Amino acid sequence: MAFLVIGELITSTLLSQLVIPVVYRGVDDIVNLLHRSTTNRRETIKAEVD
């Protein structure tokens, strides 16, 4: 039983300290990339209209 509790503590620590921040940063990078591409596209269209 004690091994299960220790394993659960280790797993939750790894998830909260390593996996979640890595996933968050990856999603944040993708969102920023998409935002930059749509912003550049809007500026290009605006320049063509002017």
C-alpha positions as CSV (number, residue, x, y, z in Angstrom):
1,M,0.0,0.0,0.0
2,A,2.8,2.4,0.8
3,F,4.4,1.8,-2.6
4,L,1.1,2.9,-4.2
5,V,1.0,6.1,-2.2
6,I,4.7,6.9,-3.0
7,G,4.1,6.1,-6.7
8,E,1.1,8.4,-6.8
9,L,3.1,11.2,-5.2
10,I,5.9,10.8,-7.7
11,T,3.5,10.6,-10.6
12,S,1.6,13.7,-9.5
13,T,4.8,15.6,-9.0
14,L,6.1,14.7,-12.4
15,L,2.8,15.7,-14.0
16,S,2.5,19.0,-12.2
17,Q,6.2,20.1,-12.5
18,L,7.2,18.7,-15.9
19,V,4.5,17.6,-18.2
20,I,1.9,20.4,-17.7
21,P,4.4,23.2,-18.3
22,V,5.8,21.5,-21.4
23,V,2.3,21.1,-22.9
24,Y,1.4,24.6,-21.9
25,R,4.5,26.0,-23.6
26,G,3.9,24.0,-26.8
27,V,0.3,25.1,-27.0
28,D,1.3,28.7,-26.4
29,D,4.0,28.6,-29.1
30,I,1.4,27.2,-31.6
31,V,-1.1,30.0,-30.7
32,N,1.6,32.6,-31.1
33,L,2.6,31.2,-34.5
34,L,-1.0,31.2,-35.7
35,H,-1.5,34.8,-34.4
36,R,1.6,36.0,-36.2
37,S,0.6,34.4,-39.5
38,T,-2.9,35.9,-39.4
39,T,-1.5,39.3,-38.4
40,N,0.9,39.2,-41.3
41,R,-1.8,38.1,-43.7
42,R,-4.1,41.0,-42.5
43,E,-1.2,43.5,-43.0
44,T,-0.6,42.2,-46.5
45,I,-4.2,42.5,-47.5
46,K,-4.5,46.0,-46.0
47,A,-1.3,47.1,-47.9
48,E,-2.8,45.7,-51.2
49,V,-6.0,47.6,-50.6
50,D,-4.3,50.9,-49.9
